[in-house]
Amino acid sequence: APVYANIYMAEWEETVFHKCPKRPMCYYRFLDDIWGVWTHSEGELEEFIDILNAHHPSIKVKAMTSQERVDFLDTTVFKLPSDNQDHKLATKVFFKPTDTHTLLHTTSQHPKHTFRGIVKSQLTRFYHICTREEDFNQATSTLFTALRQRGYCKRKLRHIKSDFLKSIQAPRPRPGTTLTLPLITRYGNMAVQAHKIVKGRFEQFQRGFATKGVQGN
């Protein structure tokens, strides 16, 4: 269904924009959610929305506008404070009012590393969304408060956050310092057999690359 919706909306956009004398400076869409930046007048914005709503009988646009901030999916886009008119946009995590943060409870019979992975994945998402460190910390605090109600230990949560911050600050290896051999195949019986052979003889492959080559039957 999402694929069909995306194709349908793409065709709708392609035809309706030809009718619009003024368009957004920025326009992005995820399925039926749209985000954009309008640099023309408010009256011209209303005219633009009227054109969109009149284009197809079953597609109607509900506009939520603001001079300071707007929520889009799980992100809030807002203007950074500025002493002049040269405002810059920043982003932070947006939690919907109905978000209950019902992540996996610690009483669930899952491997222990699953719970740590859940927390780390959320921290990774926050890190990529938030422009400012203070907003990352605020989103993390909101998450940890909810997780405490689901059996997560406060001390372990702090350790996971500390390990995550260390991992993103650690210098990455320079290109050429490590040997990487990607093995990409189509899925099938031959690929399964190749995977078993490589996995079973991995040390032999390593020794072979370190010397003159790889030999095997």
C-alpha positions as CSV (number, residue, x, y, z in Angstrom):
1,A,0.0,0.0,0.0
2,P,2.7,2.6,0.8
3,V,4.3,2.0,-2.6
4,Y,1.0,2.6,-4.4
5,A,0.4,5.7,-2.3
6,N,3.8,7.1,-3.1
7,I,3.3,6.6,-6.9
8,Y,-0.2,8.1,-6.7
9,M,1.1,11.2,-4.8
10,A,4.0,11.6,-7.2
11,E,1.7,11.7,-10.2
12,W,-0.5,14.2,-8.3
13,E,2.4,16.5,-7.6
14,E,3.7,16.4,-11.2
15,T,0.3,17.6,-12.5
16,V,-0.8,20.0,-9.8
17,F,2.5,22.0,-9.8
18,H,2.0,23.1,-13.3
19,K,-1.1,25.1,-12.1
20,C,0.8,26.9,-9.4
21,P,2.2,30.4,-10.2
22,K,4.2,30.3,-6.9
23,R,5.9,27.3,-5.4
24,P,7.7,26.5,-2.1
25,M,11.4,27.2,-1.9
26,C,11.8,23.7,-0.4
27,Y,9.3,20.8,-0.8
28,Y,9.7,17.3,0.7
29,R,7.2,14.6,1.0
30,F,7.1,11.2,2.8
31,L,4.0,9.4,1.6
32,D,1.2,11.8,2.5
33,D,3.2,14.0,4.9
34,I,4.7,17.2,3.3
35,W,7.2,19.7,4.6
36,G,8.3,22.8,2.9
37,V,9.6,26.4,3.2
38,W,7.4,29.2,1.8
39,T,9.1,32.5,1.0
40,H,6.2,34.3,-0.6
41,S,3.3,36.1,1.1
42,E,0.6,34.5,3.3
43,G,-2.0,35.3,0.7
44,E,-0.1,33.5,-2.0
45,L,0.3,30.6,0.4
46,E,-3.5,30.4,0.8
47,E,-3.9,30.5,-3.0
48,F,-1.3,27.7,-3.4
49,I,-3.2,25.5,-0.9
50,D,-6.5,26.2,-2.6
51,I,-5.0,25.1,-5.9
52,L,-3.8,21.9,-4.3
53,N,-7.2,21.1,-2.8
54,A,-9.1,21.8,-6.0
55,H,-6.9,19.6,-8.1
56,H,-8.3,16.2,-7.1
57,P,-11.6,15.4,-5.4
58,S,-10.1,12.8,-3.1
59,I,-6.9,14.6,-2.1
60,K,-7.1,17.5,0.4
61,V,-4.2,19.2,2.0
62,K,-4.3,20.4,5.6
63,A,-1.7,23.1,6.2
64,M,0.0,23.8,9.5
65,T,2.2,26.9,9.2
66,S,4.4,28.7,11.6
67,Q,7.0,31.5,11.5
68,E,9.1,29.8,14.2
69,R,8.7,26.0,14.2
70,V,6.9,23.1,12.6
71,D,6.6,19.4,13.4
72,F,7.2,16.8,10.7
73,L,7.0,13.1,11.4
74,D,9.3,12.6,14.4
75,T,11.2,15.9,13.9
76,T,10.7,19.5,14.9
77,V,12.2,22.0,12.5
78,F,12.8,25.4,14.2
79,K,14.6,28.7,13.8
80,L,17.8,29.2,15.9
81,P,18.0,32.4,17.9
82,S,19.8,35.1,15.9
83,D,20.8,38.7,16.5
84,N,20.2,39.5,12.8
85,Q,17.8,38.4,10.1
86,D,20.1,35.6,9.0
87,H,18.1,32.8,10.7
88,K,19.3,29.2,10.5
89,L,17.1,26.1,10.8
90,A,17.8,23.4,13.3
91,T,16.1,20.1,14.2
92,K,15.2,18.2,17.3
93,V,13.1,15.2,18.2
94,F,9.4,15.5,18.2
95,F,7.3,13.3,20.5
96,K,3.6,13.2,19.6
97,P,1.2,13.8,22.5
98,T,-0.1,10.3,22.1
99,D,3.4,8.7,22.2
100,T,3.4,6.4,25.3
101,H,7.0,5.1,24.6
102,T,5.8,1.5,25.0
103,L,9.1,-0.1,24.1
104,L,10.0,-3.7,25.0
105,H,9.5,-4.3,28.8
106,T,12.4,-5.9,30.6
107,T,10.2,-8.8,31.8
108,S,9.9,-10.0,28.2
109,Q,11.8,-13.2,27.5
110,H,14.3,-11.7,25.1
111,P,18.1,-12.0,25.1
112,K,19.7,-9.3,27.3
113,H,21.5,-7.7,24.4
114,T,18.1,-6.9,22.8
115,F,17.2,-4.4,25.5
116,R,20.6,-2.6,25.1
117,G,20.1,-2.6,21.4
118,I,16.7,-0.9,21.7
119,V,18.2,1.9,23.8
120,K,21.2,2.4,21.5
121,S,19.0,2.5,18.4
122,Q,16.9,5.3,20.0
123,L,20.0,7.2,21.0
124,T,21.3,6.9,17.5
125,R,18.1,8.3,16.1
126,F,18.1,11.2,18.5
127,Y,21.8,11.9,17.7
128,H,21.1,12.1,14.0
129,I,18.0,14.3,14.4
130,C,19.1,16.8,17.0
131,T,21.2,19.7,15.8
132,R,22.1,20.8,19.4
133,E,23.5,18.8,22.2
134,E,20.9,20.2,24.7
135,D,18.0,18.9,22.6
136,F,19.7,15.5,22.4
137,N,20.0,15.4,26.2
138,Q,16.3,16.5,26.6
139,A,15.1,13.8,24.2
140,T,17.3,11.2,26.0
141,S,15.9,12.3,29.4
142,T,12.3,11.9,28.1
143,L,13.1,8.4,26.8
144,F,14.9,7.3,30.0
145,T,12.0,8.5,32.2
146,A,9.6,6.3,30.2
147,L,12.0,3.3,30.2
148,R,12.4,3.5,34.0
149,Q,8.7,2.8,34.1
150,R,9.2,-0.3,32.0
151,G,11.8,-1.9,34.3
152,Y,15.1,-0.5,32.8
153,C,17.8,0.2,35.4
154,K,18.8,3.9,35.7
155,R,22.5,3.0,36.1
156,K,22.5,0.7,33.0
157,L,20.8,3.4,31.0
158,R,23.6,5.9,32.0
159,H,26.2,3.4,31.0
160,I,24.6,2.7,27.6
161,K,24.5,6.5,26.9
162,S,28.1,6.9,28.0
163,D,29.2,4.0,25.8
164,F,27.2,5.5,22.9
165,L,28.8,8.9,23.2
166,K,32.3,7.4,23.4
167,S,31.6,5.4,20.2
168,I,30.5,8.4,18.2
169,Q,33.5,10.4,19.4
170,A,36.1,7.7,18.7
171,P,38.2,8.4,15.6
172,R,37.4,6.3,12.6
173,P,40.2,4.3,10.9
174,R,41.8,6.0,8.0
175,P,41.0,4.6,4.6
176,G,43.5,2.0,3.6
177,T,44.5,1.0,7.1
178,T,42.2,-2.1,7.1
179,L,41.5,-4.7,4.5
180,T,37.9,-5.1,3.6
181,L,36.7,-7.7,1.2
182,P,33.0,-7.3,0.4
183,L,31.4,-10.5,-0.9
184,I,28.1,-9.7,-2.6
185,T,26.1,-12.4,-4.3
186,R,22.5,-13.1,-5.4
187,Y,20.6,-15.2,-3.0
188,G,20.3,-18.9,-3.9
189,N,21.7,-22.3,-3.2
190,M,25.1,-21.5,-4.6
191,A,25.3,-18.4,-2.4
192,V,24.5,-20.4,0.7
193,Q,27.2,-22.9,-0.1
194,A,29.7,-20.1,-0.8
195,H,28.9,-18.5,2.5
196,K,29.5,-21.8,4.3
197,I,32.9,-22.3,2.6
198,V,34.1,-18.8,3.3
199,K,32.9,-18.9,6.9
200,G,34.5,-22.4,7.4
201,R,37.8,-21.3,5.9
202,F,38.0,-17.7,7.0
203,E,41.3,-18.0,8.7
204,Q,42.8,-19.6,5.6
205,F,41.5,-16.7,3.5
206,Q,43.1,-14.2,5.9
207,R,46.5,-16.0,5.7
208,G,46.2,-16.2,2.0
209,F,45.6,-12.5,1.5
210,A,48.5,-11.7,3.9
211,T,50.9,-13.8,1.8
212,K,50.7,-14.5,-1.9
213,G,47.1,-15.6,-2.4
214,V,44.4,-18.0,-1.5
215,Q,44.5,-21.7,-2.4
216,G,41.8,-24.2,-1.9
217,N,39.9,-27.0,-3.5
